[in-house]
Amino acid sequence: MTKKIPIALTIAGSDSSGGAGIQADLKTFSALGVYGASAIAALTAQNTQGVTGIHEAPAEFVAAQIDAVLSDLDVAAVKIGMVGSDRVIGAIADRLTHWHARNVVLDPVMIATSGARLLAAEAVDALRTRLIPLASIATPNLPEAAELLGAPLATTESAIVDQGRRILRLGVPAVLIKGGHGEGPESIDYLITESDVVRFAAKRVATRNTHGTGCSLSSAIAAGLAKGETLTDAVQHAKDFVSAAIAAADRLQVGHQHGPIHHFHAFY
């Protein structure tokens, strides 16, 4: 007996150490019962200690990968992560528009956990003007939200909500500002729409093994949307999944510094 499985596409960079990027996205999709397809926008040479090299894929080849997937597979959601440059952003925007992509989750990746820059500074405007208006939800962390707006880092709830509403004016209907870079006993994410603000809180876990957290959260949201969940439910389930993966991260021994979260914590 055949079974129709929800399908999600990730468009992002490859992490050679397997903890973030395309690899984290595909692990997340699999853990949540979604079939994952991918279009690789960049290659990185990296491990738990940092990024030592970045090789951008030609924009035309990124477009070809997207066309190959969307012309054949019934893709119910798309996650966009590391995109690298304005040329690649243009190619992604063009092909997603052509194929009328649904449930686009944009994670505006700019800086790696190690501090390496993953998005060219001159490409930030293309991200604002070409990709954000195509997204169903954008998921910046606190530093990314500030950079998107050219604003100081938000340090209070009112400032976070204000920045979220300013990002809405860039053309996206929902923004999830992630609080992992904040302080306090809880990590609080804020889902902001024109009509509502919903807080998602989880106990902050003391671990250095958080590599791939942002990638995994956005791909978990995409997985939920691919399965037909409402946006609020998809965000809640994604928050629960990633929080449990962080809590279980120290059960893994991978590398020497910032190890990955445990995507398959529910299985072993």
Residue, then its C-alpha position, 0 to 999 in steps of 0.5 A: m500500500t502506498k502512502k502520500i507523504p507531505i513534502a518540503l523543500t529546503i533551499a540553503g547552504s550545506d554544512s560539511s559537519g552535518g549540524a546546520g544548514i541543508q543537513a539539519d533541515l533534512k534531519t528535521f523533516s525526517a524526524l517530523g515525518v516529512y519527505g525532504a528535498s533540497a536545493i543547495a545555494a552554497l557549500t561551506a567547509q565547517n565543523t563545530q569550531g567554525v567556518t573555514g570556507i564558503h563556495e557559492a553555487p552559481a545562481e543558474f544552478v540554484a535555479a535549476q535545482i529548484d526547477a527540477v524539484l518543483s516541476d516534479l514533486d508536490v512540494a507543500a512548504v519551502k524553507i529558505g536558509m543561507v542564500g549567500s548573495d544577491r544573485v542567488i536571492g534573485a534566482i530563488a525569488d524568480r523560480l519560487t514566483h514562477w512555481h507559485a510556491r506555498n508556505v514559504v518559511l524564510d530564515p534570514v541567516m546572516i551570521a554563523t554561531s561561530g561568528a562567520r558571515l554567511l550573507a554578503a552585506e550588500a545582499v541584505d537589501a535583496l533579502r528585504t525586497r525580493l525574498i521577504p515579500l514572498a514568505s509566509i513567515a520570516t524567522p529572524n533571531l534578535p541580531e538578524a531582526a536588528e540588521l534587517l531594520g538597521a536598528p539597535l538590538a532589541t532588549t525588551e519585549s516592547a522593542i522586540v514586538d516593535q521590530g517585528r511589526r516593522i518587519l511586517r511592513l516589508g511585506v511578510p504576513a508573519v514574523l517569528i523573532k527568536g529569543g535564543h540570543g536573549e537573557g533570562p531563565e526562559s528563551i522566548d520567541y514572539l510570533i507577530t502578525e498584524s492582529d496578534v502577538v503570541r509568546f512561545a517560552a521554553k526553559r533556557v538550557a545550559t549547553r554549548n551544543t546549539h549548532g543548527t538551532g535556527c535552521s532546525l526551528s525554521s525547517a520544523i515550522a515548514a514541516g508543520l505547514a507541509k502537514g497542514e497545521t495552522l501557523t500557530d500550531a506549526v510554530q508551537h510544535a517546532k518550538d517543542f521539537v527544538s527545545a527537546a533537541i537542545a535538552a538532549a544535545d549533550r547526549l551526543q559527542v560530536g566535535h570539540q566545540h559547538g556541537p549539534i542539537h539532537h534531531f533524533h532525540a525521540f528515537y534514541 
